[in-house]
């Protein structure tokens, strides 16, 4: 998902050492992981809802097509 190479990891770790206390690094990574999990869950829920909306719309279109075909046959 993220194309992070060794150089990027070194830059990130350099800034972590400079700006953040070493005791706080695990807490920050834990919070970042929880945030990522929540965002991923929200995105998957939104995708699921949109797919349901599309399926409902497709079913309505199929029903209306069947009705028009029946009306044309009569």
N, C-alpha and C positions, 0 to 999 in steps of 0.2 A: 504494500500500500504506500508506504513512504520510502522513497529511495534515499536512504541516509547512508552515506559512506563513512569510512574511517575518519576522513578529514572533518566532516560535519560533527561527528561524535566528539572529536578532540576539541573543536571550537566550543561546543555546548558544555563539555566538562570544564573547560578553562573558565568560562563565564560563571558556571555553577560554583567553582572553587573561589572565585573572586567575590561574587556578590551574595552568596548564600552560605550560611554556616553549615558545616558538614553534618551537624546533628539534625538539621531541618530537611536535608535532601530526601531521605526516605518518606517523610511526611508529604513533601511536595509531589513525589512520584506517585504516592498512593492517591492523593487528591486528583492528580492528572489522570490516573487510571480510572477512577470513579467517574470523572467528568466525561472521559472518552466512552465509557460503558453507557452512561445515560444518553449522550448524544447519539450513539449508535442505536440504542433502543428507540429513541424518538424518530430517527430517520427510518428505521425499519417499520415502525408503526405507521408512519405517513405513507410509505411505499405500499404497505398492505391496504390501507384505506383507499388509496388511489386505484389500486388494482380492483378492489371491490366495486368502486364507482364505475370503472370501465366495464366490468362484467355485467353490472346491472343495466348500464346503457346498451350494451350489446344484446342482452336478453330482450330488452324493450324493442330494439330495432328488429330483431328476428321475429318477435310476435307481430309487430306491425306489418312486416313483409308477408308473413303467412296470411294475415287478414286480407291484405290487398290482393294476394294471389287467389284466395277463395272468392273474393268479390268479383274479380275478373272472370273466373270460371263460370260464375252464375250469370 
